[in-house]
Amino acid sequence: MERIVVGMSGGVDSSVAAALLVEQGCDVVGVTLRVWPWREAEDPVKRFGSCCSVESVADARHVARTLGIPHYLLNSEAEFTRTVINRFVDAYAAGTTPVPCVACNRDLKFGSLLGRARAWDATAVATGHYAGVARDPATGRYLLRRARDRHKDQSDFLWPLTQEQLASARFPLAELTKTEVREHARRLGLVTADKPESQEICFIPDDDYRGFLRRRNAEIFHPGPIVDTRGNRLGTHAGLPAYTVGQRKGLGLSTGRALHVVDLDPQSNTLTVGDAADLDRRRLIAHDVNFIACEPPADPLPVDARIRHNHTPAPATVQALADGRAEVVFDAPQRAVTPGQSVVWYQGDCVVGGGVISRSGGG
């Protein structure tokens, strides 16, 4: 009997992932990672910890009891702070907009938790991500695939996983829609069946990332010049971490026309704004790239590339460069290519690979 550790956040997705594995006859062990101090707000909707509040841990434990599996709570606060929170703050200080879920998946869920699972004689870690893993019979490579439910697909948060990590990853929800997941939870009488969706960034209450950054390190907010694309000064910004490429509201400018953030330069502490057309880019450079489906291509490889989670993948080519970088060239300009975000390239349902968009990455 295969032993599998399931990361249980206390939400419906991870609950059903565990349930499906139990139904398949696996020896399932539920684990909840406590990644943040428990601090409850008066309004339950605004409580930090969609993934690790007292309530969420209780829900995960209740589901485990219903399924008849053991459940453990692991204190991962220090590691989460080091690998996710600190990097999140540092990225904003460097003028980029990070995706913290990527680091969490790579370093915690399929990093330290996988290591712990192996110490427990488990062969794999499973999560409630909407994605899939397959094995290419021709090459033997493990492949990351998009989920059947395109609206819930989370493959773009998993692109850094190595072959070793993918070999030990299980995603039981790959072929289910969100509606089917909830129906399955109701059938089993799980307390999480109708639990609301969690917020996008689990460690930022009320989605106020600026307030979070100020509390973590107020020194990264330095007022500086706002200029147009010709270098003309238009005003003063409140600190580069308060802005992101493509942003239109909250600039504090009265120019009589809509302006968007085009670039953030931490070296000169300058915020550049321009028209919507100034956001269009056909080319970008990515760093920290990971090719999953193939070796890094020396020649341009046709793909569909996604530059943010809600972006529709667009036709492009990707070519490996030196030092773990890659160049992506789109067939048509894409709007608001944002440094720090993930660029993920696909061929059909297969995730070819991905990387982090560099700050100075083409035009």
NUNU-77134 format. One record per residue (C-alpha): residue in three letters; chain; y, z, x negated. Coordinates in nm, 4 decimals. Each point is the difference from the previous one (the first is absolute). Example, Ala and Ser with C-alpha at 12.3 -4.5 7.8 and 13.67 -1.06 7.14 Angstrom:
2
ALA:A:-0.4500:0.7800:-1.2300
SER:A:0.3440:-0.0660:-0.1370
//
This chain:
363
MET:A:0.0000:0.0000:0.0000
GLU:A:0.3359:-0.1059:-0.1456
ARG:A:0.2535:0.2813:-0.0363
ILE:A:0.3592:-0.1082:0.0706
VAL:A:0.3160:0.2080:-0.0217
VAL:A:0.2506:-0.0859:0.2723
GLY:A:0.3698:0.0686:-0.0484
MET:A:0.0955:0.1569:0.3339
SER:A:0.3724:0.0187:0.0700
GLY:A:-0.0341:0.1454:0.3478
GLY:A:0.0819:-0.3337:0.1625
VAL:A:-0.2113:-0.2183:0.2248
ASP:A:-0.0709:-0.2684:-0.2616
SER:A:-0.1618:0.2236:-0.2597
SER:A:-0.1770:0.1923:0.2766
VAL:A:-0.1680:-0.3146:0.1294
ALA:A:-0.0755:-0.1157:-0.3554
ALA:A:-0.1990:0.3206:-0.0467
ALA:A:-0.1662:-0.0386:0.3397
LEU:A:-0.1141:-0.3545:-0.0721
LEU:A:-0.1590:0.1053:-0.3273
VAL:A:-0.1809:0.2861:0.1726
GLU:A:-0.1310:-0.2482:0.2575
GLN:A:-0.1236:-0.2202:-0.2845
GLY:A:-0.2099:0.2882:-0.1295
CYS:A:0.2103:0.0877:-0.3052
ASP:A:0.0288:0.3495:-0.1440
VAL:A:0.3727:0.0464:0.0696
VAL:A:0.2276:0.2607:-0.1559
GLY:A:0.3530:0.0333:0.1398
VAL:A:0.2868:0.0820:-0.2353
THR:A:0.3684:0.0547:0.0752
LEU:A:0.2454:-0.0115:-0.2877
ARG:A:0.2847:0.2493:0.0263
VAL:A:0.2741:-0.1847:-0.1818
TRP:A:0.3050:0.1945:0.1149
PRO:A:0.0977:0.3599:0.0834
TRP:A:-0.0454:0.0831:0.3647
ARG:A:0.3414:0.0224:0.1591
GLU:A:0.0092:-0.0515:0.3730
ALA:A:0.3098:-0.1148:0.1878
GLU:A:0.0690:0.1287:0.3487
ASP:A:-0.0495:-0.3484:0.1438
PRO:A:-0.3686:-0.0961:-0.0467
VAL:A:0.0934:-0.3686:-0.0131
LYS:A:0.2215:0.0626:-0.3031
ARG:A:-0.2407:0.2170:-0.1938
PHE:A:-0.0672:-0.1128:-0.3503
GLY:A:-0.3606:-0.0661:-0.0577
SER:A:-0.1277:-0.2596:0.2381
CYS:A:-0.2709:0.0113:-0.2653
CYS:A:-0.0088:0.3622:-0.1156
SER:A:0.1658:0.2417:0.2420
VAL:A:-0.1817:0.3059:0.1300
GLU:A:-0.0526:-0.1873:0.3268
SER:A:-0.1419:-0.3084:-0.1720
VAL:A:-0.2398:0.2049:-0.2112
ALA:A:-0.1152:0.1791:0.3143
ASP:A:-0.0571:-0.3353:0.1716
ALA:A:-0.2003:-0.1322:-0.2960
ARG:A:-0.2098:0.3168:-0.0048
HIS:A:-0.0563:-0.0236:0.3766
VAL:A:-0.1137:-0.3621:-0.0314
ALA:A:-0.2361:0.0923:-0.2839
ARG:A:-0.1483:0.2765:0.2134
THR:A:-0.0449:-0.2427:0.2896
LEU:A:-0.1765:-0.2476:-0.2285
GLY:A:-0.2118:0.2721:-0.1611
ILE:A:0.1200:-0.0619:-0.3545
PRO:A:0.1430:0.2365:-0.2631
HIS:A:0.3752:0.0010:-0.0566
TYR:A:0.1990:0.1124:-0.3028
LEU:A:0.3709:0.0435:-0.0661
LEU:A:0.1063:-0.0881:-0.3551
ASN:A:0.3338:0.1041:-0.1483
SER:A:0.1413:-0.3191:-0.1567
GLU:A:0.3656:0.1031:0.0141
ALA:A:0.0649:-0.0035:-0.3761
GLU:A:-0.1696:-0.3339:-0.0506
PHE:A:0.1774:-0.1547:0.2982
THR:A:0.3345:0.1198:-0.1325
ARG:A:-0.0710:-0.1454:-0.3422
THR:A:-0.1501:-0.3347:0.0988
VAL:A:0.1827:-0.0782:0.3247
ILE:A:0.3149:0.2089:0.0563
ASN:A:0.1388:-0.0128:-0.3539
ARG:A:-0.0660:-0.3725:-0.0291
PHE:A:0.1651:-0.0542:0.3383
VAL:A:0.3184:0.1723:-0.1144
ASP:A:-0.0036:-0.1712:-0.3402
ALA:A:-0.0355:-0.3424:0.1624
TYR:A:0.3083:0.0502:0.2158
ALA:A:0.1911:0.1251:-0.3037
ALA:A:-0.0933:-0.3295:-0.1695
GLY:A:0.1446:-0.2068:0.2858
THR:A:-0.3299:-0.0920:0.1637
THR:A:-0.1646:0.0691:0.3366
PRO:A:-0.3547:0.1349:-0.0550
VAL:A:-0.3109:0.0041:0.2193
PRO:A:-0.1420:0.3523:-0.0454
CYS:A:-0.3201:-0.0718:0.1944
VAL:A:-0.1116:-0.2358:-0.2770
ALA:A:0.0038:0.2738:-0.2645
CYS:A:-0.1611:0.2491:0.2372
ASN:A:-0.2906:-0.2338:0.0737
ARG:A:-0.0554:-0.0938:-0.3635
ASP:A:0.0447:0.3387:-0.1656
LEU:A:-0.1040:0.2522:0.2647
LYS:A:-0.2259:-0.1414:0.2709
PHE:A:-0.1892:-0.2381:-0.2275
GLY:A:0.0865:0.1833:-0.3200
SER:A:-0.0381:0.3763:-0.0125
LEU:A:-0.1756:0.0253:0.3384
LEU:A:-0.2518:-0.2618:-0.1081
GLY:A:-0.0609:0.1981:-0.3182
ARG:A:-0.0574:0.3134:0.2059
ALA:A:-0.2320:-0.1916:0.2319
ARG:A:-0.2176:-0.1103:-0.2901
ALA:A:-0.0240:0.3593:-0.1165
TRP:A:-0.1425:0.0724:0.3453
ASP:A:-0.2599:-0.2765:-0.0476
ALA:A:0.1815:-0.2257:0.2468
THR:A:-0.0064:-0.3749:-0.0568
ALA:A:0.3270:-0.0878:0.1700
VAL:A:0.3277:0.1074:0.1581
ALA:A:0.0877:-0.1250:0.3466
THR:A:0.3382:-0.0027:0.1723
GLY:A:0.1461:-0.1136:0.3299
HIS:A:0.1805:-0.2968:-0.1551
TYR:A:-0.0100:-0.3283:0.1863
ALA:A:-0.1471:-0.2166:-0.2746
GLY:A:-0.3405:-0.1140:-0.1231
VAL:A:-0.2087:-0.0290:-0.3155
ALA:A:-0.2567:-0.2698:-0.0718
ARG:A:-0.1954:-0.1240:-0.3010
ASP:A:0.0267:-0.3583:-0.1207
PRO:A:-0.3632:-0.1114:-0.0441
ALA:A:0.1034:-0.2727:-0.2455
THR:A:0.2055:0.2129:-0.2394
GLY:A:-0.1135:0.3522:0.0819
ARG:A:0.3621:0.1089:0.0361
TYR:A:0.0988:0.2461:0.2685
LEU:A:0.2534:-0.1506:0.2387
LEU:A:0.2716:0.1670:0.2062
ARG:A:0.0364:-0.1624:0.3402
ARG:A:0.2516:0.0153:0.2820
ALA:A:-0.0924:0.1883:0.3168
ARG:A:-0.0936:-0.1729:0.3213
ASP:A:0.2969:0.1704:0.1696
ARG:A:0.2847:-0.1875:-0.1682
HIS:A:0.2619:0.2294:0.1547
LYS:A:-0.1592:0.3012:-0.1691
ASP:A:-0.1168:-0.1649:-0.3226
GLN:A:0.0680:0.2255:-0.3005
SER:A:-0.1490:-0.2078:-0.2798
ASP:A:0.3456:-0.0294:-0.1569
PHE:A:-0.0099:0.3744:-0.0748
LEU:A:-0.3324:-0.0310:-0.1842
TRP:A:0.0592:-0.2880:-0.2412
PRO:A:-0.0004:0.2181:-0.3189
LEU:A:-0.3618:0.1103:0.0502
THR:A:-0.2224:-0.0941:-0.2935
GLN:A:-0.3471:-0.1509:0.0223
GLU:A:-0.1472:0.3434:-0.0634
GLN:A:0.2092:0.1547:0.2780
LEU:A:-0.0793:-0.2780:0.2474
ALA:A:-0.3700:0.0391:-0.0747
SER:A:0.0275:0.3597:0.1228
ALA:A:0.2395:-0.0610:0.2903
ARG:A:-0.1031:-0.0099:0.3641
PHE:A:0.2262:-0.1124:0.2839
PRO:A:-0.1948:0.0438:0.3249
LEU:A:0.2863:-0.1275:0.2198
ALA:A:0.0078:-0.3476:-0.1540
GLU:A:-0.1263:-0.1763:0.3128
LEU:A:0.1634:0.2209:0.2639
THR:A:0.3321:-0.0253:0.1795
LYS:A:0.2130:0.3077:0.0538
THR:A:-0.0881:-0.0075:0.3697
GLU:A:-0.3712:-0.0017:-0.0831
VAL:A:0.0470:0.2884:-0.2420
ARG:A:0.1618:0.2140:0.2695
GLU:A:-0.2694:-0.0955:0.2510
HIS:A:-0.2659:0.1065:-0.2486
ALA:A:0.1771:0.3329:-0.0554
ARG:A:0.0228:0.0628:0.3751
ARG:A:-0.3683:-0.0778:0.0453
LEU:A:-0.0850:0.2652:-0.2598
GLY:A:0.2482:0.2491:0.1427
LEU:A:0.1984:0.0278:-0.3247
VAL:A:0.3217:0.2030:0.0247
THR:A:0.1862:-0.2701:-0.1934
ALA:A:-0.0784:-0.2797:0.2490
ASP:A:0.3524:-0.0253:0.1403
LYS:A:0.1916:0.1445:-0.2917
PRO:A:0.3253:-0.1909:-0.0696
GLU:A:0.0360:-0.2235:-0.3040
SER:A:0.1169:0.1780:-0.3140
GLN:A:0.3376:-0.0760:-0.1542
GLU:A:0.0260:-0.2644:-0.2690
ILE:A:0.0583:0.2324:-0.2979
CYS:A:-0.1904:0.3206:0.0633
PHE:A:0.2043:0.2256:-0.2286
ILE:A:0.3455:-0.0901:0.1377
PRO:A:0.0892:0.1799:0.3234
ASP:A:0.2126:-0.1919:0.2498
ASP:A:-0.0260:-0.3119:-0.2236
ASP:A:0.3082:0.1276:-0.1872
TYR:A:-0.0939:-0.1201:-0.3472
ARG:A:0.3580:0.0379:-0.1281
GLY:A:0.0037:0.3666:0.0941
PHE:A:-0.3393:0.0444:-0.1608
LEU:A:0.1198:-0.1601:-0.3239
ARG:A:0.3131:0.2165:-0.0055
ARG:A:-0.2083:0.3128:0.0382
ARG:A:-0.2334:-0.1080:-0.2790
ASN:A:0.2658:-0.1182:-0.2440
ALA:A:0.3614:-0.0278:0.1147
GLU:A:0.1054:-0.1151:-0.3471
ILE:A:-0.1359:-0.3497:0.0584
PHE:A:0.2797:-0.0638:0.2534
HIS:A:0.2973:-0.1267:-0.2023
PRO:A:0.2843:-0.1773:0.1867
GLY:A:0.0827:-0.3390:-0.1465
PRO:A:0.1511:-0.3392:0.0741
ILE:A:-0.0996:-0.2331:0.2795
VAL:A:0.0647:-0.3610:-0.1014
ASP:A:-0.0598:-0.3396:0.1552
THR:A:-0.2078:-0.2716:-0.1639
ARG:A:0.3092:-0.1173:-0.1913
GLY:A:0.0641:0.3448:-0.1437
ASN:A:0.2968:0.0909:0.2217
ARG:A:0.0131:0.3705:0.0760
LEU:A:-0.0197:0.0773:0.3718
GLY:A:-0.0509:0.3752:0.0091
THR:A:-0.1981:0.2986:-0.1278
HIS:A:-0.3621:0.0809:0.0725
ALA:A:-0.1471:0.3480:0.0470
GLY:A:-0.2735:-0.0359:-0.2620
LEU:A:-0.2508:-0.2822:-0.0449
PRO:A:-0.2997:0.1950:0.1411
ALA:A:0.1742:-0.0091:0.3391
TYR:A:-0.0453:-0.3763:0.0218
THR:A:-0.2661:-0.2690:-0.0103
VAL:A:0.0045:-0.3764:-0.0311
GLY:A:0.0697:-0.1656:0.3343
GLN:A:0.1765:0.3033:0.1481
ARG:A:0.2958:-0.0888:0.2237
LYS:A:0.1030:0.3226:0.1738
GLY:A:0.1562:0.3022:-0.1623
LEU:A:0.1892:-0.1833:-0.2739
GLY:A:0.3398:0.1387:0.1046
LEU:A:0.1762:-0.3348:-0.0436
SER:A:0.2572:-0.1619:0.2283
THR:A:-0.0048:-0.3646:-0.0990
GLY:A:-0.0194:-0.1649:0.3393
ARG:A:-0.3439:-0.1506:-0.0737
ALA:A:-0.3539:0.1218:-0.0253
LEU:A:-0.0997:0.0812:-0.3573
HIS:A:-0.3392:0.0939:-0.1403
VAL:A:-0.1121:0.1814:-0.3109
VAL:A:-0.1046:-0.2713:-0.2455
ASP:A:-0.0597:0.1988:-0.3196
LEU:A:0.0050:0.3522:-0.1419
ASP:A:0.0694:0.0273:-0.3723
PRO:A:-0.0725:0.3513:-0.1331
GLN:A:0.1297:-0.0894:-0.3468
SER:A:0.3543:-0.0558:0.1244
ASN:A:-0.0473:0.2043:0.3207
THR:A:0.1204:-0.3030:0.1952
LEU:A:-0.0911:-0.1015:0.3541
THR:A:0.0325:-0.3726:0.0705
VAL:A:0.0416:-0.1286:0.3538
GLY:A:0.0024:-0.3503:0.1418
ASP:A:-0.0763:-0.2207:0.2951
ALA:A:-0.3456:-0.0239:0.1549
ALA:A:-0.0619:-0.3244:-0.1878
ASP:A:0.0491:0.1860:-0.3299
LEU:A:-0.3213:0.1924:0.0715
ASP:A:-0.2199:-0.3097:-0.0160
ARG:A:-0.2332:-0.0270:-0.2974
ARG:A:-0.2721:-0.2500:-0.0857
ARG:A:-0.1290:0.1750:-0.3116
LEU:A:-0.0856:0.3523:-0.1060
ILE:A:-0.1637:0.1787:-0.2905
ALA:A:-0.2471:0.2811:0.0626
HIS:A:-0.1219:0.2664:-0.2401
ASP:A:-0.3006:0.2336:-0.0006
VAL:A:-0.1975:-0.2833:0.1583
ASN:A:-0.3640:0.0265:0.1010
PHE:A:-0.2134:-0.3059:0.0695
ILE:A:-0.2950:0.0892:0.2202
ALA:A:-0.1672:-0.3233:0.1074
CYS:A:0.0265:-0.1808:-0.3336
GLU:A:0.1051:0.0255:-0.3598
PRO:A:0.3786:-0.0279:-0.0593
PRO:A:0.0731:-0.3717:0.0566
ALA:A:0.1567:-0.1822:-0.2939
ASP:A:0.1037:-0.2865:0.2296
PRO:A:0.1875:0.0282:0.3316
LEU:A:-0.2419:0.1104:0.2722
PRO:A:0.0799:-0.0839:0.3658
VAL:A:0.0237:0.3147:0.2128
ASP:A:0.1829:0.1513:0.2944
ALA:A:0.2254:0.2763:-0.1299
ARG:A:0.1300:0.3045:0.1879
ILE:A:0.3093:0.1784:-0.1348
ARG:A:0.0071:0.3002:0.2354
HIS:A:-0.2295:0.1582:0.2555
ASN:A:0.1543:-0.1698:0.3046
HIS:A:0.0479:-0.3357:-0.1747
THR:A:-0.2066:-0.3002:0.1100
PRO:A:-0.1807:-0.1325:-0.3102
ALA:A:0.1663:-0.3221:-0.1130
PRO:A:-0.1426:-0.2935:-0.2002
ALA:A:0.0548:0.0423:-0.3731
THR:A:-0.1629:-0.0281:-0.3396
VAL:A:-0.0782:0.2869:-0.2363
GLN:A:-0.0468:-0.0270:-0.3757
ALA:A:-0.0853:0.2757:-0.2452
LEU:A:0.2463:0.0781:-0.2783
ALA:A:-0.0238:0.2249:-0.3039
ASP:A:0.0153:0.3810:0.0097
GLY:A:-0.1557:0.0433:0.3435
ARG:A:0.2592:-0.2101:0.1778
ALA:A:-0.0202:-0.2988:0.2339
GLU:A:0.2373:-0.2626:0.1341
VAL:A:0.0025:-0.0851:0.3693
VAL:A:0.1733:-0.3173:0.1176
PHE:A:0.0373:-0.0535:0.3755
ASP:A:-0.0046:-0.3389:0.1674
ALA:A:0.3084:0.1057:0.1978
PRO:A:0.2609:0.2725:-0.0723
GLN:A:-0.0838:0.3502:0.1215
ARG:A:0.2610:0.2501:0.1140
ALA:A:0.0619:0.3385:-0.1629
VAL:A:-0.2523:0.0040:-0.2831
THR:A:0.0262:0.3699:-0.0822
PRO:A:-0.0732:0.1476:-0.3445
GLY:A:-0.2518:0.2816:0.0161
GLN:A:-0.1803:-0.1363:0.3043
SER:A:-0.3485:-0.1425:-0.0247
VAL:A:-0.0624:-0.3721:-0.0128
VAL:A:-0.3539:-0.0759:0.1118
TRP:A:-0.1626:-0.3401:-0.0090
TYR:A:-0.2745:-0.1230:0.2313
GLN:A:-0.2364:-0.2896:0.0457
GLY:A:-0.1072:0.0156:0.3613
ASP:A:-0.1321:0.3502:0.0679
CYS:A:-0.0518:0.0727:-0.3686
VAL:A:0.2488:0.2012:-0.2043
VAL:A:0.0323:-0.1906:-0.3273
GLY:A:0.2083:0.2787:-0.1539
GLY:A:0.3443:0.1514:-0.0107
GLY:A:0.2736:0.1563:-0.2059
VAL:A:0.3340:0.1796:0.0105
ILE:A:0.3099:-0.2163:0.0361
SER:A:0.2150:0.0337:-0.3110
ARG:A:0.3700:0.0826:0.0222
SER:A:0.1109:-0.3093:-0.1882
GLY:A:-0.2620:-0.2388:0.1262
GLY:A:0.1183:-0.3558:0.0425
GLY:A:0.2192:-0.1778:0.2506
//
